[in-house]
Amino acid sequence: MTRVSRLAISNTLGTFLEYFDYTLYGFSAPLIAHLFFSTKDRLSSLLLAWGVFFISFLVRPFGAILLGHLGDRLGRRNVLTACILLMGIPTCAIGFLPTYQQIGVLAPVLLMLCRILQGFAISGEFAGCSVYLYETAIRYKGFLASLTTCASGFGMLSASLWIFAFSQFGLSEHLVTNNYWRLPFIVAGLSIAIIGYYLRRSLPETPKFSEFSQHRQALKTPLVAIFKHEPITFVLSVLLAGYTTFVTYTLCVYTASYLTEELHYATEVALLITAAVGLVESLAAPLFAYLSDLYGRVKIMSIGTLGIIMLAIPLFEGLNHGSWQLITLNLCTLAICLATFDGPMMAYVLDQFSVGKRYSALGVSYNLGVALMGGSAPLLLSYLIAKTHNKAMPGIFLTGLATITLTALLSFAFYRKFKFSRVSLA
């Protein structure tokens, strides 16, 4: 195994686990609602299950503040090694939780506690891996940083195929009675935590941070320096993270529930479609990140965002009247638009910040965007469809969000160009 391959695998395992778990939870939301909540109303139980999903995102900015601070002061490797353990333990614990029927109200409380611990650990995982790969790369920084996005897609794909296997072979009814639903949480949590820790404990520190720590003293409070000197850049980073995660969870997590609950497709069909969407997005993201290394990040990201603006409403509207083949084509088209933006995004944000503030900047902005927008996608869209009875609501919401994001991205590019031109003239 080459050095670069080992670095990539050790850093993307945690991201794989993150998205495997979150997607598995998304697919299992109706089952989790049945097992862990007492209400007999189907919609109320489902909203409670999505509410727990959302709460795990709310803790992420707080974890990012601490873990980002430690990453900028103590190094990337140490924080990433701790994160993989902090993620694996609560993921495995979900597989051992007793249900509401067994211990009553304590069941959803313990479920929520596990999700909160996961959220805390994940807050330093995704951003930290991107920083590590970005700072390790000599060339094609966008491509290497995008491997975390690729890993997230394969995590979603693996969760889709796991649930599909049970559905396809007639084992769905045994998920509850034989506790088969517990196996992926236990196996994934244990195996990736152990393997990830083994690989990460021997990782070298990134060359950029090693050089920085030798020649310059670490900032006492990197986040304060960011708020003081780069507030506009930070706010844009939050918006970009919120946009990309909202679209990701809409297409790759919420869609499975949408197809079964709203359009009444069989679970097997919904899972295969979602698996195809995750596969397309995960494979396309590194390609567009590589193109951003060649032609510029703003150009590539703008094309993807414009694609969402033009296509989200008609393609989501088409879901209500098309065959499963057309639905797959529509969602995969949107997944390519997402990958065009999502692939270069991490490198774009990291381009804006110096080494001493990079982990805090990406960690806090990314997780704040996820908490405010990304994690709310299933809950918000379920609520909007229930209230408006408009099944095209996801497309409408994505169009508005993409319009805001594209406007902010281009405005910031103009602002940076104008700012630097004035500095050069002075």
Buried (B, 14 or more C-beta within 10 A) or exposed (E): EEEEEEBBBBBBBBBBBBBBBBBBBBBBBBBBBBBBBEEEEEEEBBBBBBBBBBBBBBBBBBBBBBBBBBBBBBBBBBBBBBBBBBBBBBBBBBBEBEBBEEEEEEBBEBBBEBBBBBBBBBBBBBBBBBBBBBBBBEEBBBBBBBBBBBBBBBBBBBBBBBBBEBBBEEEBEEBEEEEBBBBBBBBBBBBBBEBBBEBBEEBEBBEBBBEBBEEEEBBEEBBEBBEEEBEEBBBBBBBBBBBBBBBBBBBBBBBBBBBBBBBEBEBBBBBBBBBBBBBBBBBBBBBBBBBBBEEBBBEBBBBBBBBBBEBBBEBBBBBEEBEBEEBBBBBBBBBBBBBBBBBBBBBBBBBBBBBBBBBBBBBBBBBBBBBBBBBBBBBBBBBBBEEEEEBBBBBBBBBEBBBBBBEBBBEBBEEBEEEEEEEEEE
